[in-house]
């Protein structure tokens, strides 16, 4: 009998992956689609990182690695955390996994019991609620507003906490909104967490290096909650290494030990060649990441100007990552050729079919009145997308 387990049947398909697949299917039919659904840099991995991988092959790093990662990689991560974030970690507090998503999954499986609650501000990254579900926890979703730059307030966080709350999970810089929490905002959140000693803070900082407002601020900097903060990060966004699949968690030793125990029974250590490449990335001076960040900032400015010039879109100016997350309430209820745009899902499909621009519905991120547009593509394609979207929405009545 073909029957999958209930835990897998309960999971939703990733809408970001699904929309990307649909755009590829249209492209295979010869249709020119501008794909703004992807959540990855369009740059190539820097040459010095690729050279490190080639050396690792030549030096025969082809055997099983330690579960938590090679010592030199763990030390490089600790060095990066000290150099860039002024945070002191030791190698036994770090676990390297197959991407930040894997690191996050490990941590949730290690700290969340059945029916434990995890507070998650919305909009959130698509996999958060599904990974919490897989850990048999319950997501407590706290809606935020575009007027507050899609950030949770201390008052909202306090109101969401119950005796069952086990964790608070958030992302800064944010996917999908591009919002960046300031030091003062993080300190206010830390003050709330101080009063609840059983809560673990899971801080997704994978977009750390794509930050347009200056120094990245981590909530782990506050001593009062430091031992209860888990940092999730990796190489995919800041170093253009999405396909290398290297992420890490940095946490208290007891969490790191548990994550390594879990990983040892699942994937074991991650690809040896990718680890050596990541070591070179974390030891670098950051020049290539700064160059990419400058390019993304230029694209942001171009795209914000273009989309804000289209009547009906309500936007905030993202301070990091590479996404716009406009409110599209204005278009809901309109129609074209008897096709009614009733939801953000409908609007995303309308743009795909009529403008040949692939975007992701905000419903995937817990925000049913928005869409996510990635500007991780060329200036030419962004300008083309703006023109196509503008023409398509003019047809809605």
N, C-alpha and C positions, 0 to 999 in steps of 0.2 A: 504494500500500500504506500502510495506517495504522500507522505504527511510530514511536513517540517514541524519542528518543536514550536510550542506556543510562544516561547520567548523570541524566536526569530520571526514568526508570523506577525507578531505585534509591532515589529519595527517598520517604519516608513521608509520608502525609497528616497534617497537623496535627490531633492528637486534640482539642485545645482548640477549634479551629474546628469540627471534626466534631460534638462534643458540643453546642456552641452551636446548630448547625444542626438537630440532632435535637430539641432543646428547642423551637426555633421551629416545627418541623413539628407537634409535639404541641399547641403553643399555637394553631396555625392550625386545629386540629381542635376547638378550644374547651376544651381541657384547661388548667387553671390550673397552670402550671409555675413553681416558684421556681428561677430560673436562677442558680446559684452557680458556673457554669463560666467566666464572663467575666473577662478580665484587664484591665479598664479602670475608671477612676473613673466613678461614676454622677452626678457633678456636671456642670453646664454650664460651658463655658469662661467665665472671668470677663469682665465687660462691657468693661473697659478694653482687653483684648486684642482683643475683637471690634471695638471702635471703631477700633483701629489698622488692622485689616484693611479696614474700610470706607473709611478715609482713603486707604489704598493703592489701592483701586479708583478712588476719585474722582480721585486724583493720577496715574492711568494707568500704574501699574506692571504693564504687560501685555506687556512684551517679554522676550526671553530674558535671564535673569540670568547672572552669572558662574557657572562650574561649581561652585566651592567655596562660593558664597554671597555675598550682598551684603556690602560692607565694613562697614556699620553693624551687621549681624548678627554677623559674625565678631568685631568689636570688643566687642559686647555679651556674647558668649560668653566672650571672654578676661576681660572685666570681672567676670562672674559667677564664673569660676574663681578669680580673685584675691580677690574680696570674700568669697566663701563658703568657699573651700577653701584659700586662701593658696598658690595655684599660679600660677606665671607662665608664660603662653603668649602667643605672638604670632599674629596672624591667619593667617600662612602655615603654621601648625601645625594649623589647624582646617579640617575639611571638613564642610559641611552636606549631609545626605542626606535621602532620603525615609523618615525614621523610623530609630530605633536599630537595627532589624534590618538595614536597608540599610547603615548605617554598619559594622556588624559584618561583614556579607558582604563589603563592600569591603576591609576590613582583612585578613580571612582570605585572600581572593583575592590580596592583595598580598604577604603574608609566608609563606604556606604552599606548599611545593613538593609534588609528587606523593610520597606515602608518608611525608611528614613527620608526626610525632606531635604531637597537641595534648592536654595533660592537662586533663581536665574532672572536677571533683567532681560526684558524684551525690548527691542530686537536682540536675538541671540544667534550664534552660529548654528547652522542646521543640525549638527550632530550632537549638540549638548543634551537635548531632551531624550534623544534616542539612546545615547550611552548611559544616561541616568536610568532609563527604563531597563536597559540590559543588566544594570547592576541591581535591579529590583527596588530602586528608590523611586521617589515621587518628586517631580519637578513642581516647584511653586513659582509660577511666572509672575513677574512684577512689570506691568506695562510702563514704559517711559514715553516721553513726548518729544516731538521735534523742537518744541519751544525750549526745552531743557537740554537740547543737543543729545537726546536719547541717552541720558545718564540717570542712573538710579540715585535718589536722594537718601541721606541718612534716615530721614523720617520714614520713607518707603521701606527701607531695609528693616528697620526696627519693627514696623507693623507686620512684616511678613514672617518674622521669626516666631517659632512656637517651640514647645518642649521637644518636638520631633525633628527640629532642624539640625542637620549634621554638617552641611556645607553651604558656602556661598561661592558661586561660579560666575566669573565675568571675564571680559576681554578688553584690553586697552593697549594699543589702539584697536578699535573695534571692527570686526567683520560682523555685520554688513554696513555699519553706519559711518565708519571713519572717525568716530568720536574718540577723544583722548582725555583721560582723567588727569587733572592737575594734581600737584602734590597736596594742595589744600583739600581738594575733594577726596583724595585717597585717605588723608589723615582723618577726615570726618567719618568716613566709613570705618576706619580702624577703631575709632572711639566706640562705635556701636559694637563691633566684634569683641572688643575688650570685655564687655559686660556679659558675654556669652562664651564661657571657656570651653564648651564642647564643640564649637563650630570651627571647621577647617575652611580656610580661604583658598580657593583654587584660582590662580591668576594666570590667565592665558595671555602671554606676551609675545606671541609669534610674529606680530607686526611691529615689534619694537623699533626696528631700524627704518621703518617707513613712517616717519614722524616729522610733521612740518612745523612744530611749535618749539623745538629745542630739545633739551635733555629728556630722555625717557625717564619716567617716574614709576617705580615699582612699589606696590603696597608692602612688599617684604622689608622695606627700609625702616618700618616702625617697630622698635624693639618690643613693645608691649604685646604684639601678636606674631612676631617673627617666627617663632617655633610652630605656629599653626598655619603658616602660609606655604603653599606649594606653587612654585613657578613652573609653568609649562612654556617651553620655547623650542627653537630648532633652527635649521638652516634654510628652510624652503623659501621664505619670503625675502629676508634680508640679503641672502647670498645667491638668489636665483637657482635654488637646488631642489625644486619640488619633487623631481623624479628620483632623487638620491635616497629619500625616505630616512632622514635622521632627525629625530626630535629628542628632547630630554625633559625630565622632571628634576627639580632641585627642591629638597624638602628636609624635614626632620629625619634623623636616621631611621626611626622606627617605620616611617612610611616608605623610605627608600628600600629598606630591607624587605618589606612586604611586597613592594612592586617588583623587586628582583626575584623574589620567590615565585610570584605569579608568572613573570616573564620566562623564568626558567622552565616552567611546565608548558609553555605555549610556543613562543618563537625562538627562545634562547637569545643569544647575542645577535645583533643585526649585522648586515653585510660588512665584511672586513674592509673592502675597498672604499665603500662609502664613509666608513669611520675615519680612514686616513685622510680622505678629502675634507671631511668636516673638521678634523684637527687643524688642517691648514687654514680653513676659513676662520675658526675661532681664534687662531693666533695672529691673524692679519691686522693691519693697521686701520681697517675700515674704509679705505679710500674708495673701493668699488661700491660698497653699500651706500656711501654718501653720494656718489655719482648717480646711482639708480634713484635714490630718494629725490635728488634735484630734478631728475627727469619726470618722476611721478608728480612732483609739485607743479611743474610746468603744465603737465597734462591735466592735472586737477583744475588749474586756473582756466585753461582752455575749455574744458568740459563744463565746468560750473557756469561759465559765461554763456555757453551754447544752450544748455538745458534750461537755465533760468530765463532765457529769452523766449522760450516757448510758453505760450499762455496755458495755464492749467497746472503746471508743475510747481509744487512748493518744496523748497530744498533748504537744507542747512549746509554750510560749507565744511566739508570734512577736514579734520586736522591731522589725519594719518591714514594708513592703509591705502587702498586704491579703488574705493567705491563711492558712488553717490547712492543715496537712499531716499529718493523723493517721495513725497505724499502725492498720490494720484486720485484722491477722492473726487476731484473736479470731473474726472472722466467716467466715473461709475454711473451707470444708468443710461449712458449714451449708446448709440448704435450706428452700424454701417451695414447697408444691404441686409437689414433685418437681423444682423448679428449683434446681440446686446452685450455690452461690456458690463457685467454685473459684479465682477470681482477682480481682484488684482491678478488672479490666475487668468481670467479672460483677457485682461489688458495685455499681459505678457504674451499670450498666444496671438492676440491681434497684431502686436508689433512684429512677432515672428513671421506671421503669414502675410501681412500687408506691407510692412516696412522692411522685412528681411533683416531685422535686428533682433538678436537673441539677448534677452534679459531674464532675470529670475524674479518670480512673484514674491512679494514680501510675506506671504503666508508661510513660506518655508522657514522664515525667521521669526515667526510669531507676531508679525505685523501685517494684518490683512489689507491695509490701505496704502501700501508702499510697493515699490519695486526696487531691485538692486541692479545697478549698472556698474560694471567694472571698467575703469579707464586704464587697465594694464594692456594697452595696445597702442598702435602708432597714432600720431597726430592726424594723419590723413584719414584713418579709419574712424577716429572720434568725430572729425568734422563731417564725414559721410554719414555716420550714425545720427548726428544731430539733424542734418538735413532730411534724412529719411523719416525720423520720428516726427519732425515738424510737419512734414507733408501728410503723414498718416493720421495724426490727430486732428488735422483740419477737416478730414472726411467724416469725423464722428459728429453726429447730430443728436 
